[in-house]
């Protein structure tokens, strides 16, 4: 686990170990519904973010960062959720940060202090759909130490004029940021991203590898695997002009040393194909969680959750969430999976607003509290 992030937070509290109560209490659910129904101005005053979907997100030093997305319009919201302290889902450890660009369908990537990320690291915003105010800068950099955004990055040759629906994965060994999938939706030729690589140390694009039919997708999930020293992806679909359903339910693996793609062998409760889902890797890289998403354009949405044991390649299905969720932010920390935002369907009327949900892998339950001291319980 990385060292805790020490930036100021708007919710200061002593770390506590909450009891993992099953998310079933009608009183508790009513309280969450009330919180979720508050207007954006009231939420901001209380120090809570406004729920959005199609957001950018990444985790760095025990903090989940979330930027942009849609609420009633394209958002420039930028917030963080502290994962180094325990909290109830009705009162998470949010910090409202300096607004970023107005953009959605973007990707965020973390840059550690050790690879030219500044004193406390930085967050790179990549691509995204344009807002009514105009297209975003392809790259925007947030410096955690100075709490400031830089919307222009000199000497960076952009791989595409625009990109959306992609994922971004940071290699902790080299600092390289791999931009996976997505498409250029602002022109008529709909260029697909075959794989672009950005080096924070030199502030340059260093290479671009050919993708395959199974990897040049949009709305794809991707994580870094510390155990395999590779990028693992799942799901996605073809983008316009020929919109398709979710393609394939294999794990596609990019070997960063060999610079080649292959299919990872898996077994067990293999998830069905999906897009607009969320993937996150555990602290030690031994487990990957896949949650939610949609199967096609016919309003088939998922509330199911799957856990992949990376060493054995075996999938196991967990207890489904009470509500389907798609186009969300997520992270995996202290052997718990946390998801936030998104919607339960394909329209803004199904927004799930600003209450995070927490899945405890040990108990296989959705719970009312996040426990920062939680660890995997080994069984014989």
TIGU-855546 format. One record per residue: x, y, z of N, C-alpha, C in turn; residue in three letters. Coordinates in steps of 0.02 Angstrom, whole numbers, padded with zeros to 5 digits, always signed. Example, Ala and Ser with C-alpha at 12.3 -4.5 7.8 and 13.67 -1.06 7.14 Angstrom:
BEGIN
+00660-00284+00390+00615-00225+00390+00660-00165+00390ALA;+00642-00112+00354+00684-00053+00357+00645+00002+00394SER;
This chain:
BEGIN
+00042-00060+00000+00000+00000+00000+00043+00062+00000UNK;+00022+00112-00036+00059+00174-00038+00050+00213+00026UNK;+00092+00263+00037+00086+00305+00095+00024+00349+00090UNK;-00009+00362+00147-00071+00401+00144-00060+00471+00116UNK;-00109+00494+00080-00108+00562+00053-00122+00611+00110UNK;-00085+00665+00113-00089+00710+00170-00119+00777+00153UNK;-00149+00783+00094-00180+00847+00075-00238+00863+00121UNK;-00253+00927+00133-00308+00945+00177-00374+00916+00152UNK;-00418+00899+00197-00483+00872+00180-00537+00913+00214UNK;-00593+00918+00181-00647+00957+00208-00686+00919+00261UNK;-00671+00854+00271-00703+00814+00323-00649+00786+00369UNK;-00630+00822+00420-00577+00799+00464-00609+00757+00519UNK;-00584+00697+00528-00609+00653+00580-00556+00604+00600UNK;-00561+00577+00660-00514+00527+00681-00530+00461+00647UNK;-00478+00425+00626-00492+00360+00595-00531+00316+00643UNK;-00579+00280+00618-00618+00236+00659-00633+00173+00620UNK;-00646+00121+00655-00660+00058+00623-00735+00046+00626UNK;-00771+00056+00571-00843+00047+00572-00861-00026+00569UNK;-00920-00043+00593-00945-00110+00585-00973-00116+00516UNK;-00963-00175+00485-00986-00185+00416-01059-00208+00418UNK;-01104-00159+00419-01175-00174+00420-01200-00186+00349UNK;-01241-00236+00340-01268-00251+00274-01312-00194+00250UNK;-01306-00176+00187-01343-00121+00158-01415-00143+00147UNK;-01457-00140+00201-01525-00164+00195-01574-00122+00235UNK;-01550-00083+00282-01594-00045+00326-01636+00006+00287UNK;-01703+00003+00296-01747+00049+00260-01735+00121+00283UNK;-01719+00130+00347-01705+00198+00372-01642+00226+00340UNK;-01591+00183+00335-01528+00204+00305-01537+00221+00231UNK;-01575+00178+00196-01586+00190+00125-01626+00254+00114UNK;-01673+00267+00159-01712+00329+00153-01668+00390+00163UNK;-01620+00385+00209-01573+00440+00221-01529+00452+00160UNK;-01508+00399+00127-01467+00406+00067-01507+00437+00010UNK;-01570+00417+00004-01612+00446-00048-01622+00521-00037UNK;-01630+00541+00027-01638+00612+00043-01575+00650+00025UNK;-01516+00622+00042-01453+00654+00026-01444+00660-00049UNK;-01462+00607-00085-01453+00607-00158-01500+00657-00193UNK;-01555+00675-00159-01603+00720-00191-01589+00794-00180UNK;-01539+00810-00139-01523+00879-00126-01497+00914-00189UNK;-01513+00978-00199-01489+01014-00259-01413+01023-00256UNK;-01384+01035-00315-01311+01041-00320-01282+01094-00275UNK;-01316+01152-00269-01290+01206-00228-01288+01186-00154UNK;-01338+01149-00131-01339+01126-00061-01285+01074-00049UNK;-01276+01029-00097-01224+00978-00090-01155+01010-00085UNK;-01142+01060-00127-01077+01094-00126-01065+01128-00059UNK;-01118+01160-00031-01111+01193+00033-01095+01143+00089UNK;-01121+01083+00083-01109+01031+00133-01043+00994+00121UNK;-01009+01011+00068-00945+00978+00054-00952+00912+00018UNK;-01009+00901-00015-01020+00840-00053-01017+00855-00128UNK;-00993+00808-00168-00993+00818-00241-01063+00807-00269UNK;-01074+00830-00329-01136+00817-00366-01125+00753-00406UNK;-01174+00707-00403-01167+00644-00440-01163+00655-00514UNK;-01116+00623-00547-01107+00628-00619-01096+00559-00649UNK;-01099+00554-00714-01084+00491-00749-01036+00506-00806UNK;-01006+00453-00833-00953+00460-00884-00897+00505-00858UNK;-00873+00489-00799-00821+00528-00765-00752+00500-00781UNK;-00701+00541-00765-00632+00517-00763-00614+00503-00691UNK;-00575+00450-00678-00557+00433-00609-00491+00396-00607UNK;-00456+00404-00551-00393+00368-00539-00378+00370-00465UNK;-00335+00325-00442-00317+00322-00371-00241+00332-00364UNK;-00222+00376-00318-00152+00389-00304-00143+00401-00229UNK;-00097+00363-00198-00080+00372-00128-00142+00373-00083UNK;-00182+00321-00087-00241+00311-00044-00294+00364-00054UNK;-00298+00394-00112-00350+00443-00127-00379+00428-00196UNK;-00446+00427-00201-00481+00420-00264-00497+00489-00291UNK;-00476+00503-00352-00490+00568-00385-00542+00557-00439UNK;-00591+00604-00443-00645+00599-00492-00655+00667-00525UNK;-00658+00669-00592-00664+00733-00626-00714+00729-00684UNK;-00750+00785-00694-00793+00793-00752-00854+00749-00751UNK;-00878+00732-00811-00938+00692-00819-00999+00734-00836UNK;-01057+00702-00834-01121+00734-00845-01159+00736-00779UNK;-01194+00792-00765-01249+00792-00716-01310+00813-00755UNK;-01328+00877-00752-01379+00903-00798-01347+00929-00861UNK;-01282+00938-00859-01243+00961-00917-01172+00936-00906UNK;-01127+00951-00952-01057+00932-00943-01029+00967-00882UNK;-00992+00930-00841-00968+00955-00777-00893+00969-00778UNK;-00871+01016-00736-00800+01029-00725-00780+01010-00654UNK;-00823+00976-00619-00811+00958-00549-00750+00914-00541UNK;-00712+00927-00488-00653+00887-00472-00652+00876-00397UNK;-00654+00812-00376-00659+00796-00305-00613+00738-00289UNK;-00601+00728-00224-00563+00670-00202-00596+00637-00142UNK;-00585+00572-00135-00613+00533-00081-00555+00499-00044UNK;-00548+00514+00021-00493+00489+00061-00505+00415+00078UNK;-00458+00372+00061-00463+00301+00074-00417+00279+00131UNK;-00382+00328+00162-00337+00312+00218-00373+00314+00285UNK;-00435+00337+00286-00475+00341+00347-00542+00307+00335UNK;-00572+00283+00388-00636+00248+00383-00694+00298+00383UNK;-00749+00280+00349-00807+00324+00346-00870+00284+00331UNK;-00927+00312+00350-00991+00284+00331-01009+00308+00261UNK;-01046+00269+00224-01065+00290+00157-01111+00351+00157UNK;-01144+00364+00213-01186+00424+00218-01146+00486+00234UNK;-01081+00478+00251-01038+00536+00267-00966+00521+00247UNK;-00953+00515+00182-00885+00497+00158-00835+00554+00168UNK;-00771+00537+00163-00718+00586+00173-00701+00622+00107UNK;-00748+00664+00085-00740+00701+00023-00698+00764+00032UNK;-00663+00783-00020-00632+00849-00026-00651+00878-00094UNK;-00679+00938-00094-00695+00972-00157-00632+01009-00179UNK;-00606+00991-00237-00544+01019-00263-00558+01073-00316UNK;-00505+01104-00339-00512+01157-00390-00540+01127-00453UNK;-00592+01159-00481-00625+01134-00541-00575+01122-00597UNK;-00588+01069-00634-00548+01055-00694-00584+01080-00756UNK;-00574+01045-00812-00606+01065-00875-00678+01040-00877UNK;-00719+01073-00918-00786+01048-00932-00779+00992-00983UNK;-00785+00930-00960-00776+00874-01005-00807+00811-00976UNK;-00820+00762-01019-00846+00697-00997-00818+00643-01043UNK;-00831+00580-01023-00806+00523-01063-00730+00526-01069UNK;-00698+00552-01018-00626+00562-01016-00593+00506-00977UNK;-00527+00509-00971-00489+00463-00928-00441+00503-00886UNK;-00429+00481-00824-00378+00509-00781-00324+00457-00769UNK;-00263+00481-00759-00207+00437-00742-00165+00471-00689UNK;-00139+00431-00643-00097+00458-00589-00024+00459-00609UNK;+00012+00511-00587+00084+00516-00597+00115+00525-00529UNK;+00155+00478-00506+00184+00481-00440+00239+00533-00436UNK;+00257+00551-00375+00311+00600-00365+00377+00574-00394UNK;+00385+00508-00395+00448+00479-00418+00457+00481-00493UNK;+00405+00496-00531+00411+00496-00604+00387+00563-00633UNK;+00413+00616-00604+00399+00684-00628+00328+00707-00615UNK;+00300+00683-00559+00232+00703-00541+00229+00760-00492UNK;+00286+00792-00476+00286+00845-00427+00297+00819-00357UNK;+00297+00864-00309+00314+00846-00240+00266+00794-00211UNK;+00202+00799-00228+00153+00752-00201+00119+00711-00256UNK;+00146+00712-00315+00115+00678-00371+00068+00724-00409UNK;+00040+00698-00463-00006+00738-00504-00055+00692-00539UNK;-00108+00723-00566-00161+00687-00601-00164+00714-00672UNK;-00163+00668-00721-00166+00687-00791-00236+00673-00818UNK;-00269+00725-00843-00333+00718-00877-00320+00709-00952UNK;-00353+00658-00981-00338+00639-01050-00403+00638-01092UNK;-00405+00679-01144-00460+00677-01191-00527+00694-01161UNK;-00580+00668-01190-00647+00680-01166-00691+00713-01217UNK;-00757+00709-01205-00805+00741-01249-00806+00816-01237UNK;-00815+00856-01289-00816+00928-01280-00881+00952-01249UNK;-00877+01008-01213-00936+01040-01184-00961+01094-01232UNK;-01017+01125-01216-01044+01178-01258-00997+01238-01261UNK;-00953+01244-01211-00905+01299-01209-00845+01287-01255UNK;-00841+01226-01283-00785+01211-01327-00749+01148-01306UNK;-00706+01122-01350-00671+01059-01334-00619+01070-01279UNK;-00607+01018-01237-00556+01024-01185-00486+01016-01214UNK;-00436+01038-01177-00368+01022-01195-00360+00946-01191UNK;-00325+00917-01239-00318+00845-01239-00285+00821-01175UNK;-00233+00857-01153-00201+00843-01089-00210+00903-01042UNK;-00228+00889-00980-00228+00940-00927-00197+00908-00866UNK;-00154+00945-00831-00116+00917-00776-00134+00952-00710UNK;-00152+00913-00660-00166+00940-00593-00109+00922-00547UNK;-00076+00973-00520-00021+00964-00472-00050+00963-00401UNK;-00042+00907-00366-00073+00900-00299-00042+00947-00249UNK;+00023+00959-00253+00057+01002-00205+00031+01074-00209UNK;+00025+01101-00269+00003+01171-00277-00073+01177-00287UNK;-00107+01120-00293-00180+01118-00302-00201+01161-00362UNK;-00165+01152-00418-00179+01193-00477-00178+01151-00541UNK;-00218+01172-00590-00221+01141-00655-00179+01179-00707UNK;-00148+01142-00751-00115+01171-00810-00148+01140-00871UNK;-00180+01180-00912-00218+01154-00968-00180+01150-01034UNK;-00118+01169-01033-00076+01162-01092-00012+01126-01073UNK;+00010+01079-01114+00072+01043-01101+00117+01051-01162UNK;+00169+01091-01154+00213+01106-01210+00253+01045-01232UNK;+00269+01043-01295+00312+00991-01325+00280+00922-01326UNK;+00214+00919-01316+00180+00854-01320+00146+00849-01388UNK;+00167+00801-01428+00135+00789-01492+00074+00746-01479UNK;+00015+00774-01488-00046+00739-01471-00058+00680-01518UNK;-00078+00623-01490-00089+00564-01533-00151+00570-01576UNK;-00201+00608-01554-00264+00616-01590-00290+00687-01578UNK;-00329+00714-01624-00359+00780-01611-00409+00778-01554UNK;-00440+00719-01543-00488+00711-01489-00496+00636-01476UNK;-00519+00619-01416-00529+00549-01399-00580+00544-01343UNK;-00624+00494-01346-00672+00483-01292-00684+00408-01284UNK;-00709+00389-01225-00725+00319-01213-00665+00275-01201UNK;-00607+00304-01187-00546+00267-01177-00533+00254-01103UNK;-00481+00215-01088-00457+00204-01020-00383+00224-01018UNK;-00358+00239-00958-00288+00256-00950-00259+00216-00891UNK;-00200+00187-00902-00168+00145-00852-00096+00168-00842UNK;-00076+00177-00779-00007+00197-00763+00034+00136-00743UNK;+00093+00131-00773+00140+00078-00755+00182+00104-00696UNK;+00174+00075-00636+00211+00100-00578+00286+00090-00582UNK;+00308+00047-00625+00380+00033-00631+00416+00085-00673UNK;+00385+00108-00726+00416+00155-00772+00384+00225-00771UNK;+00323+00229-00745+00286+00292-00747+00250+00304-00812UNK;+00260+00260-00862+00226+00269-00926+00150+00263-00918UNK;+00114+00304-00956+00041+00303-00954+00016+00275-01021UNK;-00021+00221-01017-00047+00188-01077-00121+00209-01087UNK;-00135+00237-01145-00203+00258-01162-00234+00204-01206UNK;-00285+00171-01179-00312+00110-01209-00382+00122-01236UNK;-00393+00105-01298-00460+00107-01327-00485+00178-01340UNK;-00551+00184-01349-00581+00248-01364-00582+00263-01439UNK;-00613+00319-01456-00617+00338-01527-00622+00414-01533UNK;-00605+00438-01591-00609+00509-01605-00679+00523-01631UNK;-00722+00549-01588-00791+00559-01606-00808+00628-01631UNK;-00758+00670-01645-00772+00739-01667-00765+00747-01742UNK;-00743+00695-01777-00736+00699-01849-00775+00643-01882UNK;-00782+00644-01946-00823+00595-01981-00788+00529-01994UNK;-00721+00526-01984-00687+00464-01999-00681+00417-01939UNK;-00698+00440-01880-00701+00398-01820-00639+00355-01811UNK;-00583+00387-01801-00521+00352-01790-00522+00316-01722UNK;-00499+00254-01722-00496+00216-01659-00426+00219-01630UNK;-00421+00222-01564-00357+00222-01530-00328+00152-01530UNK;-00269+00144-01558-00238+00078-01560-00192+00066-01500UNK;-00176+00116-01462-00137+00115-01400-00083+00169-01404UNK;-00089+00219-01361-00041+00274-01359-00007+00273-01291UNK;+00056+00295-01290+00096+00292-01228+00126+00361-01216UNK;+00114+00387-01155+00140+00452-01136+00191+00443-01079UNK;+00248+00477-01085+00302+00473-01036+00304+00538-00995UNK;+00284+00538-00932+00286+00599-00891+00356+00625-00880UNK;+00406+00583-00882+00475+00605-00870+00499+00652-00925UNK;+00481+00637-00987+00502+00678-01044+00447+00723-01070UNK;+00386+00713-01044+00327+00749-01067+00317+00740-01142UNK;+00326+00678-01165+00319+00663-01236+00282+00597-01246UNK;+00250+00591-01305+00223+00527-01326+00282+00485-01350UNK;+00290+00426-01323+00351+00388-01339+00339+00332-01389UNK;+00279+00307-01394+00268+00253-01442+00193+00243-01453UNK;+00177+00208-01505+00107+00190-01517+00107+00120-01548UNK;+00074+00074-01513+00074+00005-01535+00008-00012-01570UNK;+00012-00059-01615-00048-00080-01651-00095-00117-01604UNK;-00158-00101-01608-00208-00138-01570-00236-00194-01612UNK;-00280-00232-01582-00314-00286-01617-00389-00272-01617UNK;-00426-00314-01652-00499-00306-01654-00528-00311-01584UNK;-00495-00347-01540-00519-00358-01472-00497-00304-01423UNK;-00452-00260-01445-00425-00210-01398-00439-00138-01420UNK;-00453-00126-01483-00468-00058-01507-00542-00045-01497UNK;-00563-00038-01435-00634-00033-01416-00647+00031-01377UNK;-00709+00049-01371-00729+00105-01329-00769+00080-01269UNK;-00770+00121-01216-00803+00103-01153-00776+00037-01126UNK;-00710+00030-01130-00675-00030-01108-00650-00019-01037UNK;-00644-00073-00997-00615-00070-00931-00542-00093-00934UNK;-00498-00060-00895-00427-00078-00897-00395-00065-00829UNK;-00349-00109-00808-00313-00101-00746-00241-00123-00756UNK;-00197-00101-00711-00128-00125-00710-00124-00186-00665UNK;-00091-00239-00687-00080-00299-00647-00008-00301-00623UNK;+00001-00290-00557+00068-00292-00529+00095-00364-00529UNK;+00051-00413-00525+00074-00483-00524+00098-00506-00592UNK;+00069-00479-00645+00087-00501-00712+00127-00448-00750UNK;+00136-00389-00718+00174-00335-00750+00146-00320-00819UNK;+00079-00311-00821+00046-00302-00884-00019-00263-00875UNK;-00051-00245-00930-00116-00212-00929-00169-00264-00947UNK;-00222-00267-00906-00277-00313-00918-00339-00273-00935UNK;-00372-00291-00989-00433-00256-01010-00491-00306-01016UNK;-00551-00279-01011-00611-00321-01019-00666-00279-01050UNK;-00704-00310-01096-00764-00279-01122-00752-00223-01172UNK;-00804-00183-01182-00803-00129-01230-00844-00147-01292UNK;-00848-00098-01337-00887-00108-01399-00857-00065-01454UNK;-00882-00076-01514-00865-00032-01569-00906+00032-01561UNK;-00876+00087-01578-00908+00152-01573-00942+00170-01638UNK;-00974+00229-01643-01003+00252-01706-00949+00254-01761UNK;-00968+00251-01824-01038+00254-01847-01075+00188-01844UNK;-01041+00132-01832-01074+00066-01827-01075+00045-01754UNK;-01125+00070-01717-01130+00054-01645-01145-00021-01638UNK;-01109-00054-01593-01119-00125-01582-01132-00139-01509UNK;-01153-00201-01495-01160-00223-01427-01091-00237-01398UNK;-01090-00255-01334-01026-00272-01301-00993-00329-01339UNK;-00926-00326-01343-00888-00374-01382-00844-00416-01336UNK;-00856-00481-01334-00810-00527-01301-00812-00524-01225UNK;-00797-00580-01193-00792-00583-01120-00725-00613-01099UNK;-00675-00601-01141-00607-00623-01125-00568-00566-01091UNK;-00518-00584-01052-00469-00535-01028-00416-00528-01082UNK;-00409-00467-01109-00355-00453-01156-00296-00424-01116UNK;-00236-00447-01131-00177-00428-01092-00124-00397-01138UNK;-00100-00339-01116-00045-00307-01153+00019-00314-01113UNK;+00066-00350-01140+00132-00360-01110+00175-00299-01126UNK;+00190-00258-01076+00226-00195-01089+00298-00207-01109UNK;+00327-00264-01090+00396-00279-01108+00400-00303-01181UNK;+00356-00349-01198+00355-00376-01266+00318-00331-01315UNK;+00280-00282-01288+00239-00237-01329+00193-00277-01375UNK;+00156-00323-01344+00111-00365-01383+00049-00383-01343UNK;-00006-00396-01378-00070-00415-01348-00079-00490-01352UNK;-00114-00517-01302-00134-00587-01302-00196-00594-01259UNK;-00228-00652-01263-00286-00666-01222-00265-00705-01161UNK;-00284-00681-01102-00269-00715-01039-00318-00772-01028UNK;-00293-00830-01009-00336-00888-00997-00371-00880-00930UNK;-00438-00885-00930-00477-00880-00868-00528-00936-00866UNK;-00557-00946-00805-00607-00999-00796-00655-00976-00741UNK;-00699-01021-00721-00746-01006-00667-00807-00969-00691UNK;-00831-00922-00649-00892-00883-00665-00874-00825-00711UNK;-00858-00841-00773-00836-00790-00820-00893-00740-00833UNK;-00881-00675-00824-00934-00625-00834-00956-00623-00907UNK;-01020-00608-00919-01042-00597-00988-01013-00532-01015UNK;-01011-00526-01081-00984-00466-01113-01022-00405-01090UNK;-00986-00348-01084-01017-00286-01062-00974-00226-01081UNK;-01003-00167-01077-00967-00104-01086-00992-00056-01034UNK;-00958+00001-01026-00976+00052-00977-00976+00024-00906UNK;-00936-00027-00894-00928-00057-00828-00870-00024-00792UNK;-00851-00051-00734-00794-00025-00697-00749-00082-00675UNK;-00684-00072-00680-00635-00122-00658-00586-00089-00610UNK;-00564-00127-00559-00515-00101-00511-00474-00159-00485UNK;-00410-00147-00471-00364-00198-00446-00351-00187-00372UNK;-00341-00241-00335-00326-00237-00264-00258-00206-00251UNK;-00245-00189-00187-00183-00156-00169-00121-00196-00192UNK;-00124-00262-00185-00067-00304-00202-00072-00333-00272UNK;-00125-00317-00308-00133-00341-00376-00157-00412-00382UNK;-00174-00444-00326-00194-00515-00329-00265-00525-00352UNK;-00307-00474-00344-00377-00479-00362-00397-00421-00408UNK;-00444-00434-00452-00474-00382-00494-00549-00388-00487UNK;-00582-00332-00477-00655-00330-00473-00683-00298-00535UNK;-00736-00328-00562-00773-00302-00619-00845-00294-00597UNK;-00874-00235-00609-00941-00221-00584-00982-00181-00634UNK;-01047-00198-00638-01096-00159-00674-01086-00158-00749UNK;-01111-00105-00780-01107-00096-00852-01171-00114-00887UNK;-01167-00116-00952-01224-00132-00994-01203-00180-01049UNK;-01252-00219-01073-01236-00270-01123-01245-00244-01194UNK;-01293-00200-01205-01308-00179-01273-01347-00113-01271UNK;-01376-00096-01327-01414-00034-01331-01488-00045-01317UNK;-01506-00104-01290-01576-00120-01279-01595-00119-01204UNK;-01562-00075-01167-01578-00065-01097-01567-00127-01054UNK;-01514-00164-01068-01494-00219-01025-01436-00196-00983UNK;-01448-00184-00918-01397-00156-00873-01383-00206-00817UNK;-01320-00204-00792-01298-00254-00744-01290-00225-00673UNK;-01308-00265-00623-01291-00250-00553-01245-00303-00525UNK;-01219-00346-00569-01177-00402-00547-01105-00381-00536UNK;-01071-00419-00493-01001-00405-00477-00962-00471-00481UNK;-00902-00467-00508-00859-00526-00517-00789-00511-00491UNK;-00758-00562-00461-00690-00555-00434-00644-00605-00470UNK;-00590-00580-00498-00542-00622-00532-00481-00632-00487UNK;-00464-00695-00473-00401-00711-00440-00347-00713-00495UNK;-00303-00664-00493-00256-00654-00548-00208-00713-00555UNK;-00187-00742-00500-00138-00796-00502-00168-00858-00535UNK;-00228-00877-00516-00259-00938-00543-00299-00924-00607UNK;-00316-00861-00619-00357-00844-00677-00429-00865-00669UNK;-00452-00874-00608-00520-00898-00596-00566-00842-00574UNK;-00624-00836-00608-00675-00787-00591-00722-00817-00538UNK;-00747-00773-00494-00799-00792-00446-00851-00736-00444UNK;-00914-00754-00451-00967-00703-00447-00985-00690-00374UNK;-00990-00625-00357-01009-00604-00290-01083-00588-00287UNK;-01104-00561-00230-01173-00541-00220-01188-00478-00259UNK;-01240-00480-00299-01257-00423-00341-01277-00362-00299UNK;-01265-00303-00325-01285-00241-00292-01361-00232-00295UNK;-01390-00191-00251-01462-00180-00253-01486-00148-00318UNK;-01442-00109-00351-01461-00072-00410-01408-00080-00464UNK;-01430-00084-00526-01382-00085-00582-01345-00018-00584UNK;-01285-00019-00611-01245+00042-00614-01199+00040-00675UNK;-01194+00096-00709-01152+00101-00769-01120+00170-00772UNK;-01064+00176-00808-01029+00240-00820-01011+00274-00754UNK;-00979+00237-00709-00964+00260-00642-00889+00268-00632UNK;-00869+00291-00571-00800+00289-00548-00794+00232-00498UNK;-00734+00204-00491-00725+00150-00443-00652+00144-00422UNK;-00642+00108-00367-00575+00093-00343-00578+00031-00299UNK;-00520+00001-00285-00515-00058-00242-00462-00042-00190UNK;-00483-00042-00126-00436-00023-00073-00456-00059-00008UNK;-00405-00082+00029-00416-00115+00093-00466-00173+00086UNK;-00458-00210+00033-00499-00268+00017-00573-00252+00012UNK;-00588-00191-00011-00656-00169-00024-00659-00134-00092UNK;-00714-00143-00126-00726-00111-00190-00774-00053-00178UNK;-00756+00007-00202-00797+00067-00193-00817+00093-00262UNK;-00882+00105-00272-00906+00134-00334-00945+00197-00318UNK;-00943+00245-00365-00976+00309-00355-01002+00336-00421UNK;-01059+00371-00418-01086+00404-00477-01114+00355-00527UNK;-01120+00378-00589-01148+00337-00641-01224+00341-00642UNK;-01254+00294-00676-01327+00291-00681-01349+00219-00683UNK;-01413+00208-00670-01440+00140-00670-01467+00121-00738UNK;-01464+00167-00785-01486+00156-00853-01448+00201-00901UNK;-01475+00208-00960-01439+00246-01011-01458+00319-01015UNK;-01503+00342-00972-01527+00411-00976-01509+00449-00913UNK;-01509+00516-00918-01494+00557-00861-01547+00551-00806UNK;-01607+00529-00824-01660+00521-00775-01646+00465-00726UNK;-01597+00423-00743-01580+00366-00699-01515+00378-00660UNK;-01494+00441-00654-01433+00458-00617-01435+00430-00546UNK;-01379+00404-00522-01375+00376-00455-01347+00425-00404UNK;-01329+00485-00427-01308+00539-00384-01246+00525-00344UNK;-01241+00553-00283-01175+00562-00253-01159+00515-00195UNK;-01196+00462-00184-01184+00418-00127-01140+00359-00149UNK;-01080+00349-00121-01039+00292-00140-01067+00227-00112UNK;-01052+00172-00146-01070+00106-00121-01007+00066-00109UNK;-01008+00021-00061-00949-00016-00040-00964-00091-00038UNK;-00922-00130-00069-00927-00203-00069-00867-00232-00032UNK;-00881-00271+00021-00828-00303+00060-00817-00374+00033UNK;-00757-00387+00007-00743-00451-00023-00742-00508+00028UNK;-00723-00492+00090-00720-00543+00142-00789-00572+00158UNK;-00838-00529+00165-00905-00551+00183-00950-00562+00123UNK;-00927-00542+00063-00968-00546+00002-01034-00509+00012UNK;-01029-00447+00039-01088-00407+00052-01076-00334+00034UNK;-01128-00300+00014-01127-00228+00007-01142-00198+00076UNK;-01099-00154+00099-01101-00132+00168-01110-00056+00173UNK;-01126-00032+00233-01141+00038+00245-01080+00080+00263UNK;-01021+00048+00270-00963+00084+00293-00900+00058+00259UNK;-00853+00104+00246-00787+00086+00221-00739+00082+00280UNK;-00701+00027+00284-00655+00014+00340-00583+00016+00314UNK;-00546+00069+00331-00478+00077+00305-00430+00026+00334UNK;-00449-00007+00389-00404-00056+00420-00420-00128+00397UNK;-00466-00135+00351-00487-00201+00328-00431-00234+00287UNK;-00423-00299+00296-00375-00337+00256-00407-00403+00235UNK;-00375-00434+00187-00402-00498+00163-00397-00551+00219UNK;-00452-00586+00229-00454-00641+00278-00437-00706+00242UNK;-00379-00733+00259-00356-00795+00226-00396-00854+00253UNK;-00415-00899+00207-00450-00959+00227-00411-01020+00203UNK;-00418-01074+00240-00382-01135+00223-00418-01172+00166UNK;
